[in-house]
């Protein structure tokens, strides 16, 4: 029996698919709405640009918008969609961090002064474009990505949409603020010592630090002496996994080439019953850091949720050893390498110039020795995950993402390089060891302090364990429903 086609009464308005899509959508929902013809790329991009421009005076999430080019690309995406073409992110607006080359735009990486526009896209941006994404702009980062706050003389302060008196974290703070505030559905950041996971924790997002080499850092061959990787920031595990899949893969010149993963499929898969180690003590930093009581309460709630979901959760202590001796030379040498390329070094922050001097002294033989220690660090810390003889047999390590809730804007102003290092190590002692190891981790929302500030927990795994971590994060998300919480409307 056939049915009559649906009709509209005279009173029913015909929806205008090209009207700005004012309600913020997630990444996967945006892609589905575009593929189903329920909205257009022009509408989504127009709305993203409007939200960004309206919020810029408050949040200051973006360093550089490419409004005209993005709208042109959105119109082209609409033509391709109308012709029946389908790609994972065709027509979806996204943002990238200010350390990422986008052809035609300068890559300031948080610095003051003039920079020539990049001639070609980075490999990650090339893959974003190949997936059909529309890049609306580049988000703020602190100078050369050194600190867990996004503030600097070159651009001011990027603020946390949950509480604008506090930092969204760093160094991918602009990307985190943009996603948390609903300016864009997802964004790329980079993580050299927690710079995706820390802002994810402090803005109630999912942040994935993938395995070294999972997402190319080209035109760099081994960014920050192998510490830094690119990674997604999103409100949901599904969205973060979709962005990871879209940009993953090597450039022909990349030295690290892990086998492919399917993060989106993993997000739909039950993780099985896992053995999870809960660690409160961070590696040795000589700061005496312990987690803030409200961070401990929130992460304890995550551990309890995991146990209720059927996992075995047990307190344990990873054998970090003196892993800091492998981190400091690599981090400072990486800063020195980038700082030395700045055309006007006098414009750099005094703390950057101090790191440049330290990195220059610790370069060469010291850095090579630090990198050579990595195989021993893999063996020692990896014993936590080893199921054979002499191993602890855990599948995942759970820790706080940070030791403290997000600090106030200006907390680090006027500090010397040494005092800044101490203060940020006190706040963020948990994330950086996994950069030394090159292994994956996922920061997930853990809840809020009594003052309404977000905090996070990180799920860490051994080499190439992204799929397990994503599956576990998705299971937690279905239980905790963190995606239902959004920051208050901006002033």
C-alpha positions as CSV (number, residue, x, y, z in Angstrom):
1,X,0.0,0.0,0.0
2,X,1.5,3.3,-1.1
3,X,1.4,6.4,1.0
4,X,1.0,10.0,0.0
5,X,4.1,12.2,0.1
6,X,4.3,14.5,3.1
7,X,2.8,17.9,2.6
8,X,3.1,21.2,4.5
9,X,0.3,23.4,5.6
10,X,0.3,27.0,4.7
11,X,1.2,27.8,8.3
12,X,4.3,25.6,8.4
13,X,7.5,27.5,7.4
14,X,9.8,25.8,5.0
15,X,13.2,25.5,6.7
16,X,16.0,27.5,5.3
17,X,19.0,25.1,5.2
18,X,21.3,28.0,4.4
19,X,20.3,30.0,7.5
20,X,23.1,30.1,10.1
21,X,22.9,27.0,12.2
22,X,22.9,28.8,15.5
23,X,22.8,25.7,17.8
24,X,26.3,24.3,18.2
25,X,26.5,20.8,16.9
26,X,29.1,18.1,17.6
27,X,31.5,16.9,14.9
28,X,29.8,13.6,14.1
29,X,26.3,15.2,14.3
30,X,27.4,18.0,11.9
31,X,28.8,15.4,9.4
32,X,25.5,13.5,9.6
33,X,23.3,16.6,9.2
34,X,25.3,17.6,6.1
35,X,25.2,14.2,4.5
36,X,21.4,14.0,5.2
37,X,20.7,17.4,3.8
38,X,19.4,18.8,7.1
39,X,21.8,21.8,7.0
40,X,24.6,23.2,4.8
41,X,28.2,23.9,5.2
42,X,27.5,27.5,4.5
43,X,25.1,27.6,7.5
44,X,27.5,25.8,9.8
45,X,30.6,27.9,8.9
46,X,28.6,31.1,9.0
47,X,27.4,30.2,12.5
48,X,30.9,29.2,13.7
49,X,32.4,32.5,12.5
50,X,29.6,34.5,14.1
51,X,30.0,32.7,17.4
52,X,33.7,33.2,17.3
53,X,33.5,36.9,16.5
54,X,30.9,37.5,19.2
55,X,33.1,35.7,21.8
56,X,36.5,37.0,20.8
57,X,36.4,39.9,23.2
58,X,35.7,37.6,26.1
59,X,37.3,34.3,25.3
60,X,40.0,35.3,22.9
61,X,40.2,31.8,21.5
62,X,41.5,32.5,18.0
63,X,44.7,34.1,16.8
64,X,43.7,34.2,13.2
65,X,40.4,33.7,11.4
66,X,40.1,32.9,7.7
67,X,36.5,33.9,7.3
68,X,36.4,34.7,3.6
69,X,38.4,31.6,2.5
70,X,36.3,29.4,4.9
71,X,33.0,30.7,3.4
72,X,34.3,30.1,-0.1
73,X,35.3,26.5,0.8
74,X,31.9,26.0,2.5
75,X,30.1,27.0,-0.7
76,X,32.3,24.5,-2.6
77,X,31.5,21.8,0.0
78,X,27.8,22.5,-0.5
79,X,28.2,22.0,-4.3
80,X,30.0,18.7,-3.7
81,X,27.4,17.5,-1.2
82,X,24.6,18.4,-3.6
83,X,26.4,16.3,-6.3
84,X,26.3,13.3,-4.0
85,X,30.0,13.3,-2.8
86,X,30.5,12.0,0.7
87,X,33.6,12.3,2.9
88,X,34.0,11.9,6.6
89,X,34.1,15.7,7.4
90,X,32.8,17.2,4.1
91,X,31.7,20.8,4.9
92,X,32.3,20.6,8.7
93,X,34.0,23.6,10.3
94,X,37.0,22.8,12.5
95,X,39.9,24.8,14.0
96,X,43.6,24.1,14.3
97,X,46.3,25.3,16.7
98,X,48.6,28.2,16.0
99,X,51.6,25.9,15.7
100,X,50.1,24.2,12.6
101,X,51.0,25.3,9.1
102,X,48.0,26.4,7.0
103,X,48.9,27.6,3.5
104,X,48.4,31.3,3.2
105,X,48.5,32.0,7.0
106,X,51.5,32.8,9.3
107,X,52.3,30.3,12.0
108,X,53.0,32.5,15.0
109,X,53.0,29.7,17.6
110,X,52.1,32.2,20.3
111,X,54.9,34.6,19.4
112,X,55.0,38.3,18.7
113,X,56.4,39.8,15.5
114,X,55.8,39.3,11.9
115,X,56.0,35.9,10.2
116,X,55.7,35.0,6.5
117,X,52.6,33.0,5.5
118,X,53.1,29.3,5.2
119,X,53.5,28.2,1.6
120,X,52.0,24.7,2.1
121,X,49.7,22.9,4.5
122,X,51.1,20.7,7.2
123,X,50.4,17.0,6.7
124,X,47.6,17.1,9.4
125,X,45.9,20.0,7.6
126,X,46.3,18.3,4.2
127,X,44.5,15.3,5.7
128,X,41.8,17.5,7.2
129,X,41.2,19.0,3.8
130,X,41.2,15.6,2.2
131,X,38.5,14.5,4.6
132,X,36.5,17.6,3.5
133,X,36.8,19.8,6.6
134,X,36.6,23.6,6.4
135,X,39.3,25.2,8.6
136,X,37.8,28.4,10.1
137,X,41.0,29.6,11.8
138,X,43.9,29.1,14.0
139,X,43.6,29.0,17.8
140,X,45.8,30.7,20.4
141,X,48.7,28.9,22.0
142,X,51.2,30.2,24.6
143,X,54.7,31.0,23.2
144,X,56.2,27.9,21.6
145,X,53.8,25.7,23.6
146,X,55.8,25.8,26.8
147,X,53.3,26.4,29.5
148,X,49.9,25.0,30.8
149,X,48.3,28.4,30.3
150,X,47.4,30.3,27.2
151,X,48.6,33.9,27.8
152,X,51.2,36.1,26.2
153,X,52.1,39.6,25.2
154,X,51.5,38.8,21.5
155,X,47.7,38.1,21.9
156,X,46.6,38.6,25.5
157,X,44.9,36.0,27.6
158,X,42.6,33.2,26.3
159,X,39.9,32.5,28.9
160,X,38.0,29.5,30.2
161,X,34.4,29.5,29.0
162,X,33.4,27.7,32.3
163,X,34.8,30.7,34.3
164,X,36.5,33.5,32.4
165,X,38.6,34.4,35.4
166,X,40.5,31.2,34.9
167,X,42.8,29.7,32.2
168,X,41.6,27.0,29.9
169,X,45.0,25.5,30.2
170,X,47.7,25.2,27.6
171,X,49.3,25.1,25.4
172,X,46.3,24.1,23.3
173,X,44.1,26.4,25.3
174,X,42.6,28.3,22.3
175,X,41.5,25.0,20.7
176,X,40.0,23.8,24.1
177,X,38.2,27.1,24.7
178,X,36.8,27.2,21.2
179,X,35.4,23.7,21.5
180,X,34.1,24.0,25.0
181,X,32.3,27.2,24.2
182,X,30.7,25.6,21.1
183,X,32.5,27.9,18.6
184,X,33.6,24.9,16.6
185,X,32.6,21.2,17.0
186,X,36.2,20.0,17.4
187,X,39.7,21.2,17.0
188,X,43.3,20.0,16.7
189,X,45.8,20.7,19.4
190,X,49.3,19.4,20.1
191,X,50.7,17.7,23.1
192,X,54.4,17.8,24.1
193,X,53.9,17.6,27.9
194,X,50.2,17.4,28.3
195,X,49.2,20.3,26.0
196,X,46.1,18.5,24.7
197,X,45.2,16.6,27.9
198,X,45.6,19.5,30.4
199,X,43.2,21.9,28.6
200,X,40.8,19.1,28.0
201,X,40.7,18.5,31.7
202,X,40.3,22.1,32.5
203,X,37.5,22.7,30.0
204,X,35.4,19.5,30.4
205,X,36.5,17.9,27.1
206,X,37.8,14.7,25.7
207,X,41.5,15.1,24.6
208,X,43.4,12.3,22.9
209,X,47.2,12.2,22.9
210,X,47.9,9.5,20.3
211,X,50.8,7.3,19.9
212,X,53.9,9.0,18.5
213,X,53.6,9.1,14.7
214,X,49.9,8.4,14.7
215,X,49.2,11.9,13.4
216,X,52.0,13.4,11.3
217,X,53.8,16.5,12.6
218,X,55.3,17.2,9.2
219,X,57.0,19.6,8.2
220,X,58.7,18.7,11.5
221,X,60.3,15.2,11.4
222,X,60.4,14.6,15.2
223,X,58.8,17.6,17.0
224,X,60.4,18.6,20.2
225,X,62.8,15.7,20.1
226,X,59.9,13.2,19.8
227,X,57.9,14.6,22.7
228,X,55.2,16.4,20.7
229,X,52.2,14.8,18.9
230,X,49.1,16.3,17.4
231,X,45.7,15.3,18.9
232,X,42.0,16.1,18.9
233,X,39.9,18.0,21.4
234,X,36.1,17.4,21.3
235,X,33.1,17.2,23.6
236,X,32.5,13.5,23.1
237,X,34.6,10.4,22.5
238,X,32.8,9.8,19.2
239,X,33.8,13.3,17.9
240,X,37.4,13.0,19.1
241,X,37.7,9.5,17.5
242,X,36.3,10.8,14.2
243,X,38.8,13.7,14.1
244,X,41.6,11.3,15.0
245,X,40.7,8.9,12.2
246,X,40.4,11.8,9.7
247,X,44.0,13.2,10.3
248,X,45.9,10.0,11.2
249,X,48.5,8.7,8.9
250,X,52.2,9.4,8.0
251,X,53.9,11.7,5.6
252,X,56.4,9.9,3.4
253,X,59.3,11.5,5.3
254,X,58.0,10.6,8.8
255,X,60.3,8.5,11.0
256,X,57.5,7.0,13.1
257,X,54.9,4.8,11.5
258,X,52.6,2.9,13.9
259,X,50.1,0.6,12.2
260,X,46.7,2.1,11.5
261,X,43.8,2.1,14.0
262,X,40.1,2.6,13.7
263,X,39.2,4.9,16.6
264,X,35.6,5.4,15.5
265,X,35.0,1.6,15.5
266,X,36.6,1.4,18.9
267,X,34.3,4.1,20.3
268,X,31.4,1.8,19.4
269,X,33.0,-1.4,20.9
270,X,32.7,-2.7,24.5
271,X,36.2,-2.7,26.0
272,X,35.7,-5.9,27.9
273,X,36.7,-6.4,31.5
274,X,40.0,-4.6,32.2
275,X,42.5,-4.5,35.0
276,X,43.0,-0.8,35.8
277,X,45.8,0.6,37.9
278,X,45.0,3.8,39.9
279,X,48.1,5.9,40.6
280,X,48.0,9.0,42.8
281,X,51.8,9.6,43.1
282,X,53.3,11.4,40.2
283,X,56.9,10.9,39.0
284,X,59.6,12.6,41.1
285,X,59.6,16.3,40.5
286,X,61.0,17.6,43.9
287,X,57.9,19.8,44.3
288,X,56.1,17.5,46.8
289,X,53.0,17.7,44.7
290,X,49.9,15.9,45.8
291,X,46.5,16.1,44.1
292,X,44.1,18.8,45.3
293,X,41.3,17.3,47.5
294,X,38.7,18.2,44.9
295,X,40.7,16.6,42.1
296,X,41.2,13.5,44.2
297,X,37.5,13.3,44.9
298,X,36.6,13.6,41.2
299,X,39.1,11.0,40.1
300,X,38.0,8.7,42.9
301,X,34.5,8.9,41.4
302,X,35.9,7.9,38.0
303,X,37.6,4.9,39.6
304,X,34.4,3.9,41.4
305,X,32.4,4.2,38.1
306,X,35.0,1.9,36.4
307,X,34.6,-0.6,39.1
308,X,30.8,-0.4,38.9
309,X,31.1,-1.1,35.2
310,X,32.9,-4.4,35.9
311,X,36.5,-3.5,35.7
312,X,39.1,-4.5,38.4
313,X,40.6,-1.2,39.8
314,X,43.5,-1.4,42.1
315,X,46.0,1.2,43.4
316,X,49.5,0.8,42.0
317,X,52.7,2.8,41.6
318,X,54.3,2.9,38.2
319,X,58.1,2.7,38.3
320,X,58.8,6.1,36.8
321,X,62.4,6.3,38.0
322,X,64.2,9.5,37.1
323,X,62.2,10.0,33.9
324,X,62.6,13.7,34.3
325,X,66.2,13.3,33.2
326,X,64.8,12.1,29.9
327,X,62.3,14.9,29.6
328,X,64.1,18.2,30.4
329,X,66.9,18.0,27.8
330,X,64.5,17.0,25.1
331,X,61.9,19.7,26.0
332,X,64.4,22.6,26.3
333,X,66.3,21.5,23.2
334,X,63.0,21.5,21.3
335,X,62.2,25.1,22.5
336,X,65.7,26.2,21.6
337,X,65.4,24.8,18.1
338,X,62.2,26.8,17.5
339,X,63.3,29.9,19.3
340,X,66.5,30.1,17.3
341,X,64.4,30.5,14.2
342,X,62.5,33.5,15.4
343,X,63.4,36.5,13.3
344,X,63.3,39.0,16.3
345,X,64.5,37.1,19.4
346,X,64.2,40.2,21.5
347,X,60.4,39.9,21.2
348,X,60.4,36.5,22.9
349,X,59.4,36.2,26.6
350,X,62.3,36.3,29.0
351,X,61.4,32.8,30.1
352,X,61.6,31.6,26.5
353,X,65.1,33.1,26.1
354,X,66.1,31.3,29.3
355,X,64.9,28.0,27.9
356,X,66.7,28.7,24.7
357,X,70.0,29.1,26.6
358,X,69.3,25.9,28.7
359,X,68.3,24.0,25.6
360,X,71.4,25.0,23.7
361,X,73.6,23.8,26.6
362,X,71.7,20.5,26.9
363,X,71.6,19.9,23.1
364,X,73.7,17.4,21.2
365,X,75.2,14.7,23.3
366,X,73.0,15.2,26.3
367,X,69.8,15.0,24.2
368,X,71.1,11.9,22.4
369,X,71.7,10.3,25.8
370,X,68.3,11.3,27.0
371,X,66.6,9.7,23.9
372,X,68.7,6.6,24.3
373,X,67.2,6.1,27.7
374,X,63.8,5.7,26.2
375,X,64.1,2.0,25.6
376,X,64.9,1.4,29.3
377,X,62.0,3.6,30.3
378,X,59.7,1.6,28.1
379,X,60.8,-1.6,29.8
380,X,60.7,-0.3,33.4
381,X,57.3,1.5,33.2
382,X,55.9,-1.0,30.7
383,X,56.2,-3.7,33.4
384,X,53.0,-2.2,34.7
385,X,51.2,-3.5,31.6
386,X,53.1,-6.7,31.0
387,X,51.0,-9.8,31.6
388,X,53.8,-12.2,31.6
389,X,56.4,-13.1,34.2
390,X,57.5,-10.2,36.3
391,X,54.7,-7.9,35.0
392,X,51.8,-6.4,37.0
393,X,49.3,-7.3,34.3
394,X,47.3,-4.1,34.1
395,X,45.6,-3.0,30.9
396,X,45.2,0.8,31.7
397,X,46.7,3.3,34.1
398,X,44.3,5.9,35.6
399,X,45.7,9.1,37.1
400,X,44.5,12.7,37.6
401,X,45.2,14.7,34.4
402,X,46.3,17.6,36.6
403,X,47.0,18.0,40.3
404,X,45.0,21.2,40.6
405,X,41.9,22.8,39.1
406,X,42.5,25.5,36.5
407,X,44.5,28.5,37.9
408,X,43.4,32.1,37.6
409,X,44.4,34.2,34.7
410,X,47.6,36.0,35.5
411,X,48.7,33.3,38.1
412,X,52.1,33.0,36.3
413,X,52.6,36.7,35.5
414,X,56.0,38.1,36.5
415,X,57.5,34.8,37.5
416,X,61.0,33.9,36.6
417,X,61.7,30.9,34.4
418,X,62.5,28.8,37.4
419,X,59.5,29.8,39.4
420,X,57.2,29.3,36.3
421,X,58.7,25.8,35.9
422,X,58.1,25.0,39.6
423,X,54.5,26.4,39.6
424,X,53.5,24.5,36.4
425,X,55.1,21.3,37.7
426,X,53.1,21.6,40.9
427,X,49.9,22.0,38.9
428,X,50.6,19.5,36.1
429,X,52.9,16.6,37.2
430,X,51.0,13.7,35.7
431,X,50.9,14.2,31.9
432,X,54.4,14.6,30.6
433,X,55.9,11.1,31.2
434,X,53.7,9.7,28.4
435,X,55.3,12.2,26.0
436,X,58.7,10.8,26.9
437,X,57.5,7.3,26.3
438,X,55.6,8.2,23.1
439,X,52.5,6.2,24.2
440,X,48.8,7.2,24.0
441,X,46.6,8.7,26.6
442,X,43.0,10.1,26.8
443,X,41.9,12.8,29.2
444,X,38.2,12.6,30.1
445,X,36.0,14.9,32.2
446,X,36.0,13.9,35.8
447,X,33.6,16.5,37.2
448,X,33.7,19.9,38.8
449,X,35.0,21.6,41.9
450,X,32.6,23.3,44.3
451,X,33.3,26.5,42.4
452,X,32.2,24.9,39.1
453,X,35.7,24.5,37.6
454,X,36.3,21.4,35.5
455,X,38.9,18.8,36.3
456,X,39.9,15.6,34.4
457,X,41.2,12.1,34.7
458,X,43.6,10.4,32.2
459,X,43.5,6.9,30.9
460,X,47.0,5.9,29.9
461,X,48.1,2.8,28.0
462,X,51.1,1.0,26.6
463,X,52.4,1.4,23.0
464,X,49.7,1.6,20.3
465,X,46.8,1.1,22.7
466,X,44.5,3.9,21.4
467,X,41.6,1.6,20.5
468,X,41.4,0.2,24.0
469,X,41.6,3.6,25.6
470,X,38.9,5.0,23.3
471,X,36.6,2.1,24.0
472,X,37.0,2.5,27.7
473,X,36.5,6.3,27.5
474,X,33.3,5.7,25.4
475,X,32.0,3.3,28.0
476,X,32.7,5.8,30.8
477,X,31.0,8.6,28.8
478,X,27.8,6.5,28.3
479,X,27.7,6.1,32.1
480,X,28.8,9.5,33.2
481,X,27.0,11.6,30.5
482,X,29.5,14.4,30.7
483,X,28.5,15.7,27.3
484,X,25.2,16.9,28.9
485,X,27.0,19.6,30.7
486,X,27.8,22.9,28.9
487,X,29.4,26.1,30.2
488,X,27.1,29.1,30.9
489,X,26.3,31.5,28.1
490,X,29.0,34.2,27.7
491,X,28.2,37.5,29.3
